[in-house]
Amino acid sequence: MSLSSSIRPAEPRLPLRLALWMLDRPTLGRTTWVKRVAGNLLKRPALEGVVLAQSRLGQLLCSECGNPRDRRIGLELLRQAARGGDLRARQALGRYEQA
C-alpha cells in the first residue's frame, strides 16, 4: 500500500470548502456566476460520495437550473445525500418532490 492511498484528509478538501464558502456568503452566494463556479467545484466530491457536496449540488441543480435533466440529477443527488444522513438534503428533497 502506498503512503498516499493510506492518508485521508480529516476535513473536506479545498474545492469543497471553497464552494461552500462562496455559496454561504450573503451577497456573493446569490450571483449566477458564483453558483456556476461553486457547482463545478462540487461535482467531483459529489461523484466521490461526499454527502455534503451531494446535498449542496443537488440543491443548486434543483433550484437554479430550469431544465428537466439537471433537476433529475439534482433530485438523485439529494436522495443520495438523504440516505447518507444529511438532514438538509432530506428537507429539500421533501420540498422539491412535492412541487
N, C-alpha and C positions, 0 to 999 in steps of 0.2 A: 504494500500500500504506500502510495506516495504521500509526502508530507502535505501537499496542497489539497489532496482529496480528503484528508482526515481533519482538516481545520475548517470549522464552520463559524462564520461571524455571529457574535452574540446578539447584535442588533441589526435592524434592516440595512440593506446595502444603500449606498449613496443615491442611486436613481430613485428608489422608493421614497427615501427620506426627503429628497429634493421635491419630488412630485407632491407629496403630502404637504410640505411647507408652502409650496406655491398655491395649492388649492385652498389651504386654510387661511390665507391672508385675506382680510375682508374686501379690499378693493381689487387687489391683484387677481384673486381667485375667480372673479366674475368675468374677466375678459376672455374672449374667444380664443385668442392665440395662446394664452396660458393654459386653458383647458386642453387645447390640442397638444401642446408640448407635454403637459402632465400625463395625458393619456398615452402618448408614445413612451414616456418613461415607465409607466405602469404595466405595459404589455408583457415584457419579459418576466418580471416577478409573478404576474398573474398566471402566465403559462407554466411557470415553475411550481405553482401551487401555493404561493404566499397568500394566505387568506385575506389579509388587509388590502393587498393590491387587487385581488379579485373583487372585493367589496367596493372599493372606490372606483375602479374602472367600470364595473357593472353599473354603478350609479351614474357615472358620466355618460355611458352609452345609452342608458335608458332615458335620461333627462335632456341630453343635449343633441342627440342625433335624431334626425327626422325620418331616416329610412328604416324599413322593417327588418332588414338584415342585421343592422347594428343593434336594434332593440332586442332581437332574439339572442344575439351574442351576449348583450348586457344582462338579460334575464338569466341566461345559463351561468354566467359568472356570479350573479347574485345567489343562485341556487347552490353553487359550489361553496361559496363563502358561508352561506347559512348552514350548510352541512358541516362546515368546518368550525361552527360555533360563533360566528360573528353576528351579534345581536342587531347591529345597524343594517346589515345585509338582510336579515330576516324581516325587519320592519319595512325596508324599502321594497323587498320582494312582495310583501303583502299589499303595499300601496300600488305598485305597478301592475300586479296581476288583477287587481280589482278594476283598474281603469280600462 
